[in-house]
């Protein structure tokens, strides 16, 4: 019984770590996209 509980706890840890990583990746992607978007507007306004 203890091995099953340990396995489940391990899976929960992996999932929560994966969610955190995914959220960080998405946030970084959105931030990068926003910066690129504003830079393109600035460059466009110069021309």
PDB file of N, H, CA, C and O in Angstrom:
ATOM      1  N   UNK A   1       0.841  -1.200   0.000  1.00  0.00           N
ATOM      2  CA  UNK A   1       0.000   0.000   0.000  1.00  0.00           C
ATOM      3  C   UNK A   1       0.881   1.257   0.000  1.00  0.00           C
ATOM      4  O   UNK A   1       0.573   2.235  -0.681  1.00  0.00           O
ATOM      5  N   UNK A   2       1.956   1.224   0.753  1.00  0.00           N
ATOM      6  H   UNK A   2       2.206   0.430   1.307  1.00  0.00           H
ATOM      7  CA  UNK A   2       2.818   2.404   0.842  1.00  0.00           C
ATOM      8  C   UNK A   2       3.483   2.696  -0.498  1.00  0.00           C
ATOM      9  O   UNK A   2       3.695   3.857  -0.850  1.00  0.00           O
ATOM     10  N   UNK A   3       3.815   1.635  -1.251  1.00  0.00           N
ATOM     11  H   UNK A   3       3.643   0.692  -0.965  1.00  0.00           H
ATOM     12  CA  UNK A   3       4.468   1.856  -2.546  1.00  0.00           C
ATOM     13  C   UNK A   3       3.515   2.554  -3.511  1.00  0.00           C
ATOM     14  O   UNK A   3       3.941   3.403  -4.294  1.00  0.00           O
ATOM     15  N   UNK A   4       2.223   2.204  -3.463  1.00  0.00           N
ATOM     16  H   UNK A   4       1.876   1.514  -2.827  1.00  0.00           H
ATOM     17  CA  UNK A   4       1.231   2.841  -4.333  1.00  0.00           C
ATOM     18  C   UNK A   4       1.106   4.317  -3.963  1.00  0.00           C
ATOM     19  O   UNK A   4       1.055   5.181  -4.838  1.00  0.00           O
ATOM     20  N   UNK A   5       1.056   4.599  -2.658  1.00  0.00           N
ATOM     21  H   UNK A   5       1.098   3.897  -1.947  1.00  0.00           H
ATOM     22  CA  UNK A   5       0.951   5.987  -2.214  1.00  0.00           C
ATOM     23  C   UNK A   5       2.173   6.785  -2.650  1.00  0.00           C
ATOM     24  O   UNK A   5       2.050   7.921  -3.110  1.00  0.00           O
ATOM     25  N   UNK A   6       3.359   6.182  -2.501  1.00  0.00           N
ATOM     26  H   UNK A   6       3.459   5.260  -2.127  1.00  0.00           H
ATOM     27  CA  UNK A   6       4.581   6.868  -2.918  1.00  0.00           C
ATOM     28  C   UNK A   6       4.548   7.146  -4.417  1.00  0.00           C
ATOM     29  O   UNK A   6       4.940   8.221  -4.870  1.00  0.00           O
ATOM     30  N   UNK A   7       4.074   6.163  -5.177  1.00  0.00           N
ATOM     31  H   UNK A   7       3.755   5.290  -4.808  1.00  0.00           H
ATOM     32  CA  UNK A   7       3.987   6.321  -6.631  1.00  0.00           C
ATOM     33  C   UNK A   7       3.048   7.471  -6.983  1.00  0.00           C
ATOM     34  O   UNK A   7       3.364   8.307  -7.830  1.00  0.00           O
ATOM     35  N   UNK A   8       1.883   7.506  -6.320  1.00  0.00           N
ATOM     36  H   UNK A   8       1.626   6.828  -5.631  1.00  0.00           H
ATOM     37  CA  UNK A   8       0.908   8.563  -6.601  1.00  0.00           C
ATOM     38  C   UNK A   8       1.474   9.935  -6.239  1.00  0.00           C
ATOM     39  O   UNK A   8       1.307  10.900  -6.985  1.00  0.00           O
ATOM     40  N   UNK A   9       2.144  10.013  -5.088  1.00  0.00           N
ATOM     41  H   UNK A   9       2.279   9.229  -4.482  1.00  0.00           H
ATOM     42  CA  UNK A   9       2.736  11.291  -4.685  1.00  0.00           C
ATOM     43  C   UNK A   9       3.776  11.737  -5.707  1.00  0.00           C
ATOM     44  O   UNK A   9       3.879  12.918  -6.036  1.00  0.00           O
ATOM     45  N   UNK A  10       4.548  10.762  -6.206  1.00  0.00           N
ATOM     46  H   UNK A  10       4.464   9.802  -5.939  1.00  0.00           H
ATOM     47  CA  UNK A  10       5.570  11.083  -7.204  1.00  0.00           C
ATOM     48  C   UNK A  10       4.912  11.613  -8.476  1.00  0.00           C
ATOM     49  O   UNK A  10       5.385  12.589  -9.058  1.00  0.00           O
ATOM     50  N   UNK A  11       3.831  10.980  -8.906  1.00  0.00           N
ATOM     51  H   UNK A  11       3.447  10.187  -8.433  1.00  0.00           H
ATOM     52  CA  UNK A  11       3.117  11.425 -10.107  1.00  0.00           C
ATOM     53  C   UNK A  11       2.571  12.838  -9.919  1.00  0.00           C
ATOM     54  O   UNK A  11       2.657  13.666 -10.825  1.00  0.00           O
ATOM     55  N   UNK A  12       2.012  13.110  -8.744  1.00  0.00           N
ATOM     56  H   UNK A  12       1.942  12.437  -8.008  1.00  0.00           H
ATOM     57  CA  UNK A  12       1.467  14.447  -8.466  1.00  0.00           C
ATOM     58  C   UNK A  12       2.583  15.483  -8.531  1.00  0.00           C
ATOM     59  O   UNK A  12       2.400  16.574  -9.072  1.00  0.00           O
ATOM     60  N   UNK A  13       3.759  15.129  -7.967  1.00  0.00           N
ATOM     61  H   UNK A  13       3.909  14.243  -7.527  1.00  0.00           H
ATOM     62  CA  UNK A  13       4.897  16.046  -8.017  1.00  0.00           C
ATOM     63  C   UNK A  13       5.302  16.320  -9.459  1.00  0.00           C
ATOM     64  O   UNK A  13       5.544  17.466  -9.837  1.00  0.00           O
ATOM     65  N   UNK A  14       5.373  15.260 -10.262  1.00  0.00           N
ATOM     66  H   UNK A  14       5.176  14.329  -9.955  1.00  0.00           H
ATOM     67  CA  UNK A  14       5.767  15.419 -11.666  1.00  0.00           C
ATOM     68  C   UNK A  14       4.772  16.308 -12.403  1.00  0.00           C
ATOM     69  O   UNK A  14       5.166  17.187 -13.169  1.00  0.00           O
ATOM     70  N   UNK A  15       3.478  16.074 -12.169  1.00  0.00           N
ATOM     71  H   UNK A  15       3.158  15.360 -11.547  1.00  0.00           H
ATOM     72  CA  UNK A  15       2.433  16.840 -12.856  1.00  0.00           C
ATOM     73  C   UNK A  15       2.502  18.315 -12.455  1.00  0.00           C
ATOM     74  O   UNK A  15       2.437  19.198 -13.311  1.00  0.00           O
ATOM     75  N   UNK A  16       2.635  18.580 -11.139  1.00  0.00           N
ATOM     76  H   UNK A  16       2.687  17.863 -10.444  1.00  0.00           H
ATOM     77  CA  UNK A  16       2.674  19.968 -10.681  1.00  0.00           C
ATOM     78  C   UNK A  16       3.927  20.667 -11.204  1.00  0.00           C
ATOM     79  O   UNK A  16       3.884  21.845 -11.559  1.00  0.00           O
ATOM     80  N   UNK A  17       5.049  19.933 -11.251  1.00  0.00           N
ATOM     81  H   UNK A  17       5.084  18.976 -10.963  1.00  0.00           H
ATOM     82  CA  UNK A  17       6.270  20.516 -11.821  1.00  0.00           C
ATOM     83  C   UNK A  17       6.068  20.803 -13.301  1.00  0.00           C
ATOM     84  O   UNK A  17       6.495  21.846 -13.796  1.00  0.00           O
ATOM     85  N   UNK A  18       5.420  19.883 -14.012  1.00  0.00           N
ATOM     86  H   UNK A  18       5.073  19.036 -13.610  1.00  0.00           H
ATOM     87  CA  UNK A  18       5.157  20.075 -15.430  1.00  0.00           C
ATOM     88  C   UNK A  18       4.261  21.276 -15.678  1.00  0.00           C
ATOM     89  O   UNK A  18       4.485  22.043 -16.614  1.00  0.00           O
ATOM     90  N   UNK A  19       3.242  21.437 -14.834  1.00  0.00           N
ATOM     91  H   UNK A  19       3.061  20.813 -14.073  1.00  0.00           H
ATOM     92  CA  UNK A  19       2.327  22.575 -14.976  1.00  0.00           C
ATOM     93  C   UNK A  19       3.082  23.877 -14.747  1.00  0.00           C
ATOM     94  O   UNK A  19       2.897  24.854 -15.472  1.00  0.00           O
ATOM     95  N   UNK A  20       3.945  23.874 -13.713  1.00  0.00           N
ATOM     96  H   UNK A  20       4.095  23.080 -13.124  1.00  0.00           H
ATOM     97  CA  UNK A  20       4.726  25.076 -13.422  1.00  0.00           C
ATOM     98  C   UNK A  20       5.639  25.411 -14.595  1.00  0.00           C
ATOM     99  O   UNK A  20       5.736  26.566 -15.010  1.00  0.00           O
ATOM    100  N   UNK A  21       6.301  24.396 -15.121  1.00  0.00           N
ATOM    101  H   UNK A  21       6.222  23.458 -14.784  1.00  0.00           H
ATOM    102  CA  UNK A  21       7.212  24.607 -16.253  1.00  0.00           C
ATOM    103  C   UNK A  21       6.434  25.120 -17.460  1.00  0.00           C
ATOM    104  O   UNK A  21       6.861  26.066 -18.122  1.00  0.00           O
ATOM    105  N   UNK A  22       5.291  24.495 -17.744  1.00  0.00           N
ATOM    106  H   UNK A  22       4.944  23.727 -17.206  1.00  0.00           H
ATOM    107  CA  UNK A  22       4.470  24.906 -18.873  1.00  0.00           C
ATOM    108  C   UNK A  22       4.003  26.344 -18.729  1.00  0.00           C
ATOM    109  O   UNK A  22       4.017  27.109 -19.693  1.00  0.00           O
ATOM    110  N   UNK A  23       3.588  26.708 -17.519  1.00  0.00           N
ATOM    111  H   UNK A  23       3.577  26.087 -16.736  1.00  0.00           H
ATOM    112  CA  UNK A  23       3.135  28.076 -17.271  1.00  0.00           C
ATOM    113  C   UNK A  23       4.270  29.064 -17.496  1.00  0.00           C
ATOM    114  O   UNK A  23       4.072  30.122 -18.095  1.00  0.00           O
ATOM    115  N   UNK A  24       5.466  28.713 -17.011  1.00  0.00           N
ATOM    116  H   UNK A  24       5.627  27.854 -16.525  1.00  0.00           H
ATOM    117  CA  UNK A  24       6.628  29.590 -17.181  1.00  0.00           C
ATOM    118  C   UNK A  24       6.961  29.757 -18.660  1.00  0.00           C
ATOM    119  O   UNK A  24       7.270  30.857 -19.116  1.00  0.00           O
ATOM    120  N   UNK A  25       6.894  28.647 -19.409  1.00  0.00           N
ATOM    121  H   UNK A  25       6.642  27.753 -19.039  1.00  0.00           H
ATOM    122  CA  UNK A  25       7.197  28.693 -20.846  1.00  0.00           C
ATOM    123  C   UNK A  25       6.181  29.570 -21.569  1.00  0.00           C
ATOM    124  O   UNK A  25       6.551  30.389 -22.410  1.00  0.00           O
ATOM    125  N   UNK A  26       4.904  29.401 -21.244  1.00  0.00           N
ATOM    126  H   UNK A  26       4.603  28.735 -20.560  1.00  0.00           H
ATOM    127  CA  UNK A  26       3.853  30.202 -21.881  1.00  0.00           C
ATOM    128  C   UNK A  26       4.030  31.679 -21.537  1.00  0.00           C
ATOM    129  O   UNK A  26       3.912  32.541 -22.408  1.00  0.00           O
ATOM    130  N   UNK A  27       4.313  31.969 -20.267  1.00  0.00           N
ATOM    131  H   UNK A  27       4.409  31.269 -19.560  1.00  0.00           H
ATOM    132  CA  UNK A  27       4.506  33.357 -19.844  1.00  0.00           C
ATOM    133  C   UNK A  27       5.686  33.981 -20.575  1.00  0.00           C
ATOM    134  O   UNK A  27       5.614  35.127 -21.019  1.00  0.00           O
ATOM    135  N   UNK A  28       6.777  33.221 -20.699  1.00  0.00           N
ATOM    136  H   UNK A  28       6.836  32.290 -20.338  1.00  0.00           H
ATOM    137  CA  UNK A  28       7.956  33.728 -21.407  1.00  0.00           C
ATOM    138  C   UNK A  28       7.624  33.970 -22.876  1.00  0.00           C
ATOM    139  O   UNK A  28       8.050  34.968 -23.457  1.00  0.00           O
ATOM    140  N   UNK A  29       6.863  33.056 -23.472  1.00  0.00           N
ATOM    141  H   UNK A  29       6.517  32.245 -23.000  1.00  0.00           H
ATOM    142  CA  UNK A  29       6.479  33.202 -24.868  1.00  0.00           C
ATOM    143  C   UNK A  29       5.613  34.431 -25.084  1.00  0.00           C
ATOM    144  O   UNK A  29       5.805  35.168 -26.051  1.00  0.00           O
ATOM    145  N   UNK A  30       4.662  34.652 -24.187  1.00  0.00           N
ATOM    146  H   UNK A  30       4.506  34.052 -23.402  1.00  0.00           H
ATOM    147  CA  UNK A  30       3.781  35.819 -24.296  1.00  0.00           C
ATOM    148  C   UNK A  30       4.588  37.102 -24.133  1.00  0.00           C
ATOM    149  O   UNK A  30       4.393  38.065 -24.874  1.00  0.00           O
ATOM    150  N   UNK A  31       5.499  37.109 -23.153  1.00  0.00           N
ATOM    151  H   UNK A  31       5.658  36.326 -22.551  1.00  0.00           H
ATOM    152  CA  UNK A  31       6.329  38.294 -22.919  1.00  0.00           C
ATOM    153  C   UNK A  31       7.187  38.594 -24.144  1.00  0.00           C
ATOM    154  O   UNK A  31       7.284  39.743 -24.577  1.00  0.00           O
ATOM    155  N   UNK A  32       7.805  37.561 -24.696  1.00  0.00           N
ATOM    156  H   UNK A  32       7.726  36.628 -24.344  1.00  0.00           H
ATOM    157  CA  UNK A  32       8.646  37.736 -25.883  1.00  0.00           C
ATOM    158  C   UNK A  32       7.811  38.239 -27.057  1.00  0.00           C
ATOM    159  O   UNK A  32       8.216  39.158 -27.770  1.00  0.00           O
ATOM    160  N   UNK A  33       6.646  37.631 -27.249  1.00  0.00           N
ATOM    161  H   UNK A  33       6.317  36.885 -26.670  1.00  0.00           H
ATOM    162  CA  UNK A  33       5.767  38.038 -28.334  1.00  0.00           C
ATOM    163  C   UNK A  33       5.336  39.489 -28.195  1.00  0.00           C
ATOM    164  O   UNK A  33       5.274  40.222 -29.182  1.00  0.00           O
ATOM    165  N   UNK A  34       5.038  39.904 -26.968  1.00  0.00           N
ATOM    166  H   UNK A  34       5.089  39.309 -26.166  1.00  0.00           H
ATOM    167  CA  UNK A  34       4.624  41.284 -26.722  1.00  0.00           C
ATOM    168  C   UNK A  34       5.749  42.255 -27.052  1.00  0.00           C
ATOM    169  O   UNK A  34       5.529  43.280 -27.698  1.00  0.00           O
ATOM    170  N   UNK A  35       6.967  41.919 -26.600  1.00  0.00           N
ATOM    171  H   UNK A  35       7.145  41.086 -26.075  1.00  0.00           H
ATOM    172  CA  UNK A  35       8.124  42.783 -26.870  1.00  0.00           C
ATOM    173  C   UNK A  35       8.366  42.891 -28.373  1.00  0.00           C
ATOM    174  O   UNK A  35       8.576  43.985 -28.897  1.00  0.00           O
ATOM    175  N   UNK A  36       8.334  41.754 -29.061  1.00  0.00           N
ATOM    176  H   UNK A  36       8.164  40.865 -28.635  1.00  0.00           H
ATOM    177  CA  UNK A  36       8.549  41.756 -30.514  1.00  0.00           C
ATOM    178  C   UNK A  36       7.467  42.579 -31.206  1.00  0.00           C
ATOM    179  O   UNK A  36       7.748  43.321 -32.147  1.00  0.00           O
ATOM    180  N   UNK A  37       6.226  42.440 -30.732  1.00  0.00           N
ATOM    181  H   UNK A  37       5.998  41.836 -29.968  1.00  0.00           H
ATOM    182  CA  UNK A  37       5.101  43.175 -31.319  1.00  0.00           C
ATOM    183  C   UNK A  37       5.309  44.685 -31.191  1.00  0.00           C
ATOM    184  O   UNK A  37       5.157  45.429 -32.160  1.00  0.00           O
ATOM    185  N   UNK A  38       5.664  45.129 -29.968  1.00  0.00           N
ATOM    186  H   UNK A  38       5.788  44.525 -29.181  1.00  0.00           H
ATOM    187  CA  UNK A  38       5.866  46.562 -29.759  1.00  0.00           C
ATOM    188  C   UNK A  38       7.080  47.074 -30.530  1.00  0.00           C
ATOM    189  O   UNK A  38       7.066  48.188 -31.055  1.00  0.00           O
ATOM    190  N   UNK A  39       8.138  46.250 -30.596  1.00  0.00           N
ATOM    191  H   UNK A  39       8.150  45.345 -30.170  1.00  0.00           H
ATOM    192  CA  UNK A  39       9.321  46.654 -31.364  1.00  0.00           C
ATOM    193  C   UNK A  39       8.961  46.831 -32.833  1.00  0.00           C
ATOM    194  O   UNK A  39       9.419  47.773 -33.478  1.00  0.00           O
ATOM    195  N   UNK A  40       8.140  45.923 -33.362  1.00  0.00           N
ATOM    196  H   UNK A  40       7.768  45.157 -32.838  1.00  0.00           H
ATOM    197  CA  UNK A  40       7.761  46.019 -34.776  1.00  0.00           C
ATOM    198  C   UNK A  40       6.927  47.278 -35.010  1.00  0.00           C
ATOM    199  O   UNK A  40       7.034  47.905 -36.064  1.00  0.00           O
ATOM    200  N   UNK A  41       6.098  47.649 -34.034  1.00  0.00           N
ATOM    201  H   UNK A  41       6.010  47.140 -33.178  1.00  0.00           H
ATOM    202  CA  UNK A  41       5.303  48.883 -34.164  1.00  0.00           C
ATOM    203  C   UNK A  41       6.236  50.098 -34.163  1.00  0.00           C
ATOM    204  O   UNK A  41       6.069  51.020 -34.961  1.00  0.00           O
ATOM    205  N   UNK A  42       7.220  50.086 -33.256  1.00  0.00           N
ATOM    206  H   UNK A  42       7.356  49.337 -32.607  1.00  0.00           H
ATOM    207  CA  UNK A  42       8.170  51.198 -33.182  1.00  0.00           C
ATOM    208  C   UNK A  42       8.949  51.326 -34.481  1.00  0.00           C
ATOM    209  O   UNK A  42       9.075  52.419 -35.033  1.00  0.00           O
ATOM    210  N   UNK A  43       9.469  50.209 -34.964  1.00  0.00           N
ATOM    211  H   UNK A  43       9.366  49.321 -34.516  1.00  0.00           H
ATOM    212  CA  UNK A  43      10.234  50.225 -36.213  1.00  0.00           C
ATOM    213  C   UNK A  43       9.340  50.684 -37.363  1.00  0.00           C
ATOM    214  O   UNK A  43       9.780  51.438 -38.230  1.00  0.00           O
ATOM    215  N   UNK A  44       8.091  50.231 -37.370  1.00  0.00           N
ATOM    216  H   UNK A  44       7.734  49.618 -36.665  1.00  0.00           H
ATOM    217  CA  UNK A  44       7.162  50.624 -38.420  1.00  0.00           C
ATOM    218  C   UNK A  44       6.870  52.115 -38.381  1.00  0.00           C
ATOM    219  O   UNK A  44       6.698  52.737 -39.429  1.00  0.00           O
ATOM    220  N   UNK A  45       6.811  52.697 -37.191  1.00  0.00           N
ATOM    221  H   UNK A  45       6.951  52.192 -36.339  1.00  0.00           H
ATOM    222  CA  UNK A  45       6.510  54.121 -37.076  1.00  0.00           C
ATOM    223  C   UNK A  45       7.707  54.968 -37.502  1.00  0.00           C
ATOM    224  O   UNK A  45       7.536  56.124 -37.887  1.00  0.00           O
ATOM    225  N   UNK A  46       8.912  54.411 -37.439  1.00  0.00           N
ATOM    226  H   UNK A  46       9.051  53.471 -37.126  1.00  0.00           H
ATOM    227  CA  UNK A  46      10.098  55.152 -37.883  1.00  0.00           C
ATOM    228  C   UNK A  46      10.141  55.271 -39.396  1.00  0.00           C
ATOM    229  O   UNK A  46      10.627  56.266 -39.933  1.00  0.00           O
ATOM    230  N   UNK A  47       9.631  54.257 -40.082  1.00  0.00           N
ATOM    231  H   UNK A  47       9.236  53.449 -39.646  1.00  0.00           H
ATOM    232  CA  UNK A  47       9.730  54.238 -41.547  1.00  0.00           C
ATOM    233  C   UNK A  47       8.675  55.147 -42.178  1.00  0.00           C
ATOM    234  O   UNK A  47       8.608  55.256 -43.403  1.00  0.00           O
TER     235      UNK A  47
END
